[in-house]
């Protein structure tokens, strides 16, 4: 390295880190990214968001052909999954995006150093054997899977979500621990390929971050697809009977047993901060191990900032990216900002679940008077024409001033449909604004407009 002095050093090359680096370079800063792994992109690209979405698409395509081709006038014979080819396609997607990030950083003249990083002082970072000087340090090291002490990963039977995107054969029986986004997505992938999938969840509902009504509908639909659920059940460990691994759980004072070829543990993630030297610098962390920051991403040590999964808030790639952009702009003296009240939340199953803002229950807990509008996908022409009639849109607005408080969607392409709701909420829009937005006909987007109209009993295509 010819010049070891930088304006900004970013530790971590995931969505938050590389986006912060690119925006900082655009603003004229000399930037370096330190990434300990050989590939950029972080958890999201390498073992999370992207590979799982590739698997979800491929298996959804297979499942659709297997179950709906005949009703659409298509006769298919000899259909079977080719797991190696499916995994190859997934890996090709990941490789293409890895190369894309690498090219972006090169185009923006950002130095990339593949080494472990340790912060020596607010102006110095050790990268491998090199000591680099800087004016600003951004910690963007992301998160890692949580391992239960009584359910240790062995990489063979008890596995993390990282392993569950790369099985070399289709397991006969899978037990997933956790009915959140990752558990539901991975459960869907392997269920579509023929695995007998049971999801065990400590809480009383699946997709607990969503509106109760949406959550219950999702459970019903996933059950129809063949996924089994055991809710309100506390996992206690594993045991072996006649060479069969069995997950054990407790429910209402009774022990439950779930034989499994694979046990996928999806109980959340925790900040990754090991080896950074935070203790030596006195950087404050909370009880969950997250780095404490102010509303400008500053830690308690001047010159050191933190973004993404290592800080408070939802562990979402798009949240980290927005923080990266905002922080780079703040360092440049601009008015970088993230509106945390409208970060969309998505589960990429089929149907998808998507939300923004607060649910009906959250609004009432806050003492707000609300009005609710709902519209079913079954009353939408495009949904019926494309075998996507399961689902609904739910719009929550303030009863006093009609301001949009939240939107909840379960249905085909909900991840895309949530975007106009986010846009309206960004400028403080009302339900009436959403109701007056023209959607092309026939489109799934009409469900959003109709749900907003339904707030005042004006939905055109609902009884």
C-alpha positions as CSV (number, residue, x, y, z in Angstrom):
1,X,0.0,0.0,0.0
2,X,1.6,3.2,-1.2
3,X,-0.5,5.6,1.1
4,X,-1.7,4.4,4.5
5,X,-3.5,7.6,5.4
6,X,-7.2,8.0,4.8
7,X,-10.0,10.4,5.5
8,X,-12.3,7.5,6.4
9,X,-11.7,3.8,7.2
10,X,-14.7,1.5,7.0
11,X,-14.4,-1.8,8.9
12,X,-16.7,-4.3,7.2
13,X,-17.6,-4.8,3.6
14,X,-21.3,-5.7,3.9
15,X,-24.2,-3.6,2.7
16,X,-23.7,-0.8,5.3
17,X,-19.9,-0.7,4.9
18,X,-19.5,-0.7,1.2
19,X,-22.4,1.7,0.6
20,X,-20.9,4.1,3.2
21,X,-17.6,3.8,1.4
22,X,-19.0,4.5,-2.0
23,X,-21.0,7.6,-0.8
24,X,-18.0,8.9,1.0
25,X,-15.8,8.5,-2.1
26,X,-18.5,10.3,-4.1
27,X,-18.2,13.2,-1.7
28,X,-14.4,13.4,-2.3
29,X,-13.0,11.5,0.7
30,X,-10.1,9.1,0.4
31,X,-11.6,5.8,1.7
32,X,-10.4,2.3,2.7
33,X,-12.6,-0.7,3.4
34,X,-11.2,-3.4,5.6
35,X,-12.9,-6.8,5.2
36,X,-11.7,-9.9,7.0
37,X,-13.3,-12.3,4.5
38,X,-12.1,-12.9,1.0
39,X,-15.4,-11.7,-0.5
40,X,-17.2,-8.4,-0.1
41,X,-20.9,-8.2,0.5
42,X,-21.2,-9.4,4.1
43,X,-23.7,-11.9,5.4
44,X,-26.5,-10.5,3.2
45,X,-24.8,-11.3,-0.1
46,X,-22.7,-14.3,0.8
47,X,-25.0,-16.4,3.1
48,X,-28.1,-14.5,3.7
49,X,-30.5,-12.3,1.7
50,X,-29.2,-13.0,-1.8
51,X,-28.6,-16.8,-1.8
52,X,-31.8,-17.4,0.1
53,X,-33.8,-15.3,-2.5
54,X,-32.2,-17.3,-5.3
55,X,-33.3,-20.5,-3.6
56,X,-36.8,-19.1,-2.9
57,X,-37.2,-18.2,-6.6
58,X,-36.0,-21.5,-8.0
59,X,-38.1,-23.6,-5.6
60,X,-41.2,-21.4,-6.1
61,X,-40.8,-22.0,-9.8
62,X,-40.6,-25.8,-9.2
63,X,-43.5,-25.8,-6.8
64,X,-45.7,-23.7,-9.2
65,X,-45.0,-26.1,-12.1
66,X,-45.6,-29.1,-9.9
67,X,-48.9,-27.9,-8.5
68,X,-50.4,-25.4,-10.9
69,X,-49.1,-26.2,-14.4
70,X,-52.0,-28.5,-15.3
71,X,-54.7,-26.1,-14.2
72,X,-53.1,-23.5,-16.5
73,X,-53.2,-25.9,-19.5
74,X,-49.5,-27.0,-19.3
75,X,-48.7,-30.7,-19.2
76,X,-45.4,-31.6,-17.5
77,X,-44.0,-35.1,-17.3
78,X,-41.0,-36.3,-15.4
79,X,-40.6,-33.2,-13.2
80,X,-38.0,-33.5,-10.5
81,X,-35.6,-31.1,-8.7
82,X,-31.9,-31.0,-9.6
83,X,-30.4,-29.8,-6.4
84,X,-26.8,-29.4,-7.7
85,X,-28.0,-27.3,-10.6
86,X,-30.2,-25.3,-8.3
87,X,-27.2,-24.6,-6.0
88,X,-25.0,-23.7,-9.0
89,X,-27.5,-21.1,-10.1
90,X,-27.6,-19.6,-6.6
91,X,-23.8,-19.5,-6.5
92,X,-23.7,-17.8,-9.9
93,X,-26.0,-15.0,-8.7
94,X,-23.8,-14.5,-5.6
95,X,-20.6,-14.5,-7.6
96,X,-22.0,-11.9,-10.1
97,X,-23.0,-9.6,-7.3
98,X,-19.6,-10.0,-5.5
99,X,-17.8,-9.0,-8.7
100,X,-20.2,-6.1,-9.1
101,X,-19.4,-4.7,-5.6
102,X,-15.7,-5.2,-6.2
103,X,-15.9,-3.3,-9.5
104,X,-17.9,-0.5,-7.8
105,X,-15.3,0.0,-5.1
106,X,-12.5,0.0,-7.7
107,X,-14.4,2.5,-9.9
108,X,-14.7,4.8,-6.9
109,X,-11.0,4.5,-6.1
110,X,-11.6,2.9,-2.7
111,X,-8.8,0.8,-1.2
112,X,-9.9,-2.7,-0.2
113,X,-7.9,-4.5,2.4
114,X,-8.7,-8.1,3.2
115,X,-7.5,-8.6,6.8
116,X,-8.8,-8.6,10.3
117,X,-9.1,-5.1,11.8
118,X,-8.3,-3.8,15.2
119,X,-8.9,-0.2,16.3
120,X,-5.8,1.0,18.1
121,X,-7.0,4.6,18.6
122,X,-9.5,7.0,17.2
123,X,-7.1,7.7,14.4
124,X,-5.4,4.4,13.8
125,X,-6.5,0.9,12.7
126,X,-4.4,-2.2,12.4
127,X,-5.3,-4.2,9.3
128,X,-3.3,-7.5,9.5
129,X,0.3,-6.4,10.0
130,X,-0.3,-2.8,8.7
131,X,-1.2,0.2,10.7
132,X,-3.4,2.7,8.9
133,X,-4.0,6.3,9.8
134,X,-7.4,8.0,9.4
135,X,-9.6,10.9,10.5
136,X,-12.8,8.9,10.8
137,X,-13.5,5.2,11.6
138,X,-16.8,3.6,10.7
139,X,-17.7,0.2,12.3
140,X,-19.9,-1.8,10.0
141,X,-19.1,-5.4,11.0
142,X,-22.6,-6.7,10.9
143,X,-24.0,-9.6,12.9
144,X,-23.7,-13.4,13.3
145,X,-26.2,-16.2,14.0
146,X,-27.2,-16.8,17.6
147,X,-26.3,-20.3,18.9
148,X,-28.4,-21.8,21.6
149,X,-26.2,-23.2,24.5
150,X,-28.3,-26.4,24.6
151,X,-28.4,-26.8,20.8
152,X,-24.8,-26.4,19.6
153,X,-24.1,-26.3,15.9
154,X,-22.3,-29.3,14.6
155,X,-22.5,-28.4,10.9
156,X,-24.1,-31.8,10.1
157,X,-27.5,-32.2,11.8
158,X,-27.8,-29.1,14.0
159,X,-27.1,-26.2,11.6
160,X,-27.4,-22.5,11.2
161,X,-29.1,-20.6,8.4
162,X,-25.6,-20.2,6.9
163,X,-25.5,-24.0,6.4
164,X,-29.1,-24.4,5.4
165,X,-28.6,-22.6,2.1
166,X,-26.1,-25.3,0.9
167,X,-27.3,-28.8,1.7
168,X,-26.0,-31.4,-0.7
169,X,-29.1,-33.5,-0.7
170,X,-32.8,-32.9,0.2
171,X,-33.4,-34.0,3.8
172,X,-36.4,-36.2,4.5
173,X,-37.3,-34.5,7.8
174,X,-36.4,-31.0,8.8
175,X,-37.2,-29.2,12.0
176,X,-36.8,-25.4,12.0
177,X,-36.4,-23.6,15.3
178,X,-37.9,-20.2,14.9
179,X,-40.9,-18.9,12.9
180,X,-39.4,-15.5,12.0
181,X,-38.4,-14.4,8.5
182,X,-35.4,-16.7,8.2
183,X,-37.2,-19.8,9.6
184,X,-40.2,-19.3,7.3
185,X,-38.1,-18.7,4.2
186,X,-35.8,-21.7,4.7
187,X,-38.8,-23.8,5.8
188,X,-40.5,-22.9,2.5
189,X,-37.5,-23.7,0.4
190,X,-37.0,-27.2,1.6
191,X,-40.7,-27.9,1.9
192,X,-41.2,-27.1,-1.8
193,X,-38.4,-29.5,-2.6
194,X,-40.1,-32.3,-0.7
195,X,-38.8,-32.2,2.8
196,X,-41.2,-32.8,5.7
197,X,-40.9,-29.5,7.5
198,X,-42.0,-28.7,11.1
199,X,-41.3,-25.2,12.5
200,X,-41.1,-24.9,16.3
201,X,-41.7,-21.5,17.8
202,X,-41.5,-20.2,21.4
203,X,-44.1,-17.4,20.7
204,X,-47.8,-17.9,20.0
205,X,-47.7,-16.6,16.4
206,X,-45.5,-16.9,13.3
207,X,-44.0,-13.7,11.8
208,X,-44.4,-12.0,15.2
209,X,-43.4,-8.6,13.9
210,X,-46.4,-8.4,11.7
211,X,-50.0,-7.4,12.4
212,X,-51.9,-10.3,14.2
213,X,-54.4,-10.7,11.3
214,X,-51.6,-10.9,8.7
215,X,-49.7,-13.4,10.9
216,X,-52.7,-15.7,11.4
217,X,-53.4,-15.6,7.6
218,X,-49.8,-16.5,6.9
219,X,-49.9,-19.5,9.2
220,X,-53.1,-20.8,7.6
221,X,-51.6,-20.5,4.1
222,X,-48.3,-22.1,5.0
223,X,-50.1,-25.0,6.6
224,X,-52.0,-25.5,3.4
225,X,-48.6,-25.7,1.6
226,X,-47.7,-28.6,3.9
227,X,-45.5,-26.9,6.6
228,X,-46.4,-27.9,10.1
229,X,-46.2,-25.6,13.1
230,X,-45.7,-26.1,16.8
231,X,-46.3,-22.7,18.5
232,X,-45.9,-21.8,22.2
233,X,-43.3,-24.5,22.4
234,X,-40.0,-24.1,24.2
235,X,-37.1,-26.0,22.7
236,X,-35.1,-27.9,25.4
237,X,-32.4,-29.8,23.5
238,X,-31.7,-32.9,21.4
239,X,-31.4,-36.6,22.1
240,X,-30.8,-39.7,20.1
241,X,-33.0,-42.8,19.8
242,X,-32.0,-45.7,17.6
243,X,-29.5,-43.5,15.7
244,X,-32.2,-40.9,15.1
245,X,-31.7,-37.3,16.2
246,X,-34.7,-35.9,18.0
247,X,-35.4,-32.3,18.9
248,X,-37.1,-32.0,22.3
249,X,-39.5,-29.2,23.4
250,X,-41.9,-28.4,26.2
251,X,-45.5,-27.2,25.7
252,X,-48.1,-26.9,28.4
253,X,-46.1,-29.0,30.7
254,X,-45.6,-31.8,28.2
255,X,-42.5,-32.9,26.4
256,X,-42.7,-33.0,22.6
257,X,-40.3,-34.9,20.3
258,X,-39.5,-34.1,16.7
259,X,-37.3,-36.6,14.8
260,X,-35.1,-34.8,12.3
261,X,-32.4,-35.3,9.6
262,X,-31.6,-31.6,9.9
263,X,-32.4,-29.1,12.6
264,X,-32.1,-25.5,11.4
265,X,-31.8,-23.0,14.2
266,X,-33.1,-19.6,13.3
267,X,-33.5,-17.7,16.6
268,X,-32.0,-14.4,15.6
269,X,-28.7,-12.7,15.2
270,X,-26.3,-10.8,17.4
271,X,-23.8,-8.0,16.7
272,X,-20.4,-9.0,15.6
273,X,-17.8,-6.9,17.4
274,X,-15.2,-9.5,18.6
275,X,-11.5,-8.6,18.1
276,X,-12.1,-4.9,17.2
277,X,-10.5,-3.6,20.4
278,X,-13.7,-1.8,21.6
279,X,-12.9,-2.7,25.3
280,X,-9.5,-1.0,25.1
281,X,-11.0,2.2,23.7
282,X,-14.0,2.2,26.2
283,X,-16.6,2.2,23.4
284,X,-19.9,1.8,25.1
285,X,-22.2,-1.2,24.3
286,X,-25.7,-2.0,25.6
287,X,-26.8,-5.3,27.3
288,X,-27.4,-6.9,23.9
289,X,-23.8,-6.1,22.9
290,X,-24.8,-3.4,20.4
291,X,-22.6,-0.4,20.0
292,X,-24.3,2.7,21.5
293,X,-24.6,5.6,19.1
294,X,-26.3,9.0,19.0
295,X,-28.6,10.2,16.3
296,X,-25.6,11.0,14.1
297,X,-24.1,7.5,14.5
298,X,-21.4,8.7,16.8
299,X,-20.1,6.4,19.5
300,X,-18.9,7.8,22.9
301,X,-15.4,8.0,21.4
302,X,-14.9,11.0,19.1
303,X,-14.1,10.1,15.5
304,X,-15.5,6.6,15.7
305,X,-18.9,5.8,14.3
306,X,-21.1,2.7,14.0
307,X,-23.9,1.6,11.6
308,X,-25.9,-1.4,10.7
309,X,-26.4,-4.6,12.7
310,X,-23.9,-3.6,15.4
311,X,-26.2,-0.8,16.5
312,X,-29.8,-0.7,17.7
313,X,-32.7,-1.2,15.4
314,X,-33.8,-3.9,12.9
315,X,-31.1,-6.0,11.4
316,X,-31.9,-5.3,7.8
317,X,-29.6,-4.6,4.9
318,X,-31.6,-1.6,3.6
319,X,-31.4,0.0,7.1
320,X,-27.6,-0.4,7.1
321,X,-27.3,1.0,3.6
322,X,-29.4,4.1,4.4
323,X,-27.3,4.6,7.6
324,X,-24.1,4.3,5.5
325,X,-25.3,7.0,3.1
326,X,-26.5,9.3,5.9
327,X,-23.3,9.0,7.9
328,X,-21.0,9.7,4.9
329,X,-23.1,12.8,4.2
330,X,-22.9,13.9,7.9
331,X,-19.1,13.6,7.9
332,X,-19.1,15.8,4.8
333,X,-21.1,18.4,6.7
334,X,-24.4,17.6,4.9
335,X,-27.7,16.8,6.4
336,X,-27.8,13.0,6.3
337,X,-30.8,11.4,7.8
338,X,-32.7,8.1,8.2
339,X,-36.4,8.0,8.9
340,X,-36.6,4.9,11.1
341,X,-40.4,5.0,11.3
342,X,-40.8,3.9,7.7
343,X,-38.3,1.1,7.2
344,X,-40.1,-1.7,5.3
345,X,-40.1,-5.2,6.7
346,X,-40.4,-8.2,4.3
347,X,-40.6,-12.0,4.5
348,X,-40.0,-13.4,1.0
349,X,-42.2,-16.5,1.2
350,X,-45.1,-17.2,-1.2
351,X,-47.2,-15.3,-0.5
352,X,-44.8,-12.6,0.7
353,X,-45.4,-10.5,3.8
354,X,-44.5,-6.9,3.8
355,X,-45.2,-4.0,6.2
356,X,-44.2,-0.4,7.0
357,X,-45.1,1.8,9.9
358,X,-47.1,0.4,12.8
359,X,-49.7,-2.3,13.0
360,X,-53.3,-2.0,14.3
361,X,-52.3,-3.4,17.6
362,X,-49.3,-1.1,18.0
363,X,-51.4,1.9,17.2
364,X,-54.0,1.0,19.8
365,X,-51.2,0.4,22.4
366,X,-50.0,3.9,21.7
367,X,-53.5,5.2,22.5
368,X,-54.2,6.3,18.9
369,X,-57.7,6.2,17.4
370,X,-57.5,4.4,14.1
371,X,-59.5,3.5,11.1
372,X,-58.8,0.3,9.1
373,X,-59.2,-0.5,5.5
374,X,-58.8,-4.0,4.1
375,X,-58.9,-5.5,0.6
376,X,-58.5,-9.1,-0.4
377,X,-56.4,-10.3,-3.3
378,X,-59.2,-12.6,-4.2
379,X,-61.2,-9.6,-5.4
380,X,-58.4,-8.4,-7.7
381,X,-58.5,-9.3,-11.4
382,X,-54.7,-9.6,-11.9
383,X,-54.4,-11.8,-8.8
384,X,-57.1,-14.2,-10.0
385,X,-55.6,-14.3,-13.5
386,X,-52.1,-15.2,-12.1
387,X,-53.0,-17.7,-9.4
388,X,-52.2,-15.2,-6.7
389,X,-55.6,-14.8,-5.0
390,X,-54.4,-15.6,-1.4
391,X,-53.7,-12.5,0.6
392,X,-54.9,-9.1,1.6
393,X,-53.8,-5.5,2.1
394,X,-54.5,-3.7,5.4
395,X,-54.2,0.0,5.8
396,X,-54.0,1.7,9.2
397,X,-54.7,5.5,9.4
398,X,-55.2,8.0,12.2
399,X,-59.0,8.5,12.7
400,X,-58.5,12.2,13.5
401,X,-56.4,13.4,10.6
402,X,-56.4,10.5,8.1
403,X,-52.5,10.3,8.2
404,X,-51.1,6.9,7.2
405,X,-49.8,5.1,10.2
406,X,-49.0,1.7,8.6
407,X,-49.6,-0.7,5.8
408,X,-49.5,-4.5,6.1
409,X,-49.6,-6.8,3.0
410,X,-49.7,-10.5,2.6
411,X,-49.7,-11.6,-1.1
412,X,-47.8,-12.0,-4.3
413,X,-45.1,-9.4,-4.8
414,X,-45.9,-7.7,-1.4
415,X,-42.2,-6.7,-1.3
416,X,-42.7,-4.5,-4.3
417,X,-46.2,-3.4,-3.4
418,X,-45.0,-1.9,-0.1
419,X,-42.9,0.7,-1.9
420,X,-45.7,3.2,-2.8
421,X,-46.9,3.0,0.8
422,X,-43.4,3.9,2.0
423,X,-43.3,6.8,-0.5
424,X,-46.6,8.2,0.7
425,X,-45.6,7.9,4.4
426,X,-42.2,9.5,3.7
427,X,-43.9,12.8,3.0
428,X,-46.6,12.4,5.7
429,X,-49.3,11.4,3.3
430,X,-52.9,10.5,4.1
431,X,-55.0,7.4,3.3
432,X,-56.8,9.7,0.9
433,X,-53.6,10.4,-0.9
434,X,-53.1,6.6,-1.3
435,X,-56.7,6.2,-2.4
436,X,-56.4,8.9,-5.1
437,X,-53.2,7.3,-6.5
438,X,-54.0,5.8,-9.9
439,X,-52.9,2.2,-10.4
440,X,-52.9,0.6,-13.9
441,X,-55.6,-2.0,-14.5
442,X,-55.2,-4.9,-14.1
443,X,-52.4,-4.8,-11.5
444,X,-51.9,-6.1,-8.0
445,X,-51.2,-2.5,-7.0
446,X,-55.0,-1.9,-7.2
447,X,-55.3,-3.8,-4.0
448,X,-53.4,-1.0,-2.2
449,X,-55.7,1.7,-3.6
450,X,-58.8,-0.3,-2.8
451,X,-57.7,-0.9,0.8
452,X,-57.2,2.8,1.2
453,X,-60.6,3.5,-0.2
454,X,-62.1,0.9,2.2
455,X,-61.1,3.0,5.1
456,X,-64.2,5.1,4.4
457,X,-66.3,2.3,2.9
458,X,-65.5,3.4,-0.6
459,X,-63.8,0.3,-2.0
460,X,-65.2,-0.3,-5.5
461,X,-64.6,-4.0,-5.9
462,X,-65.3,-5.3,-2.4
463,X,-68.7,-6.1,-0.9
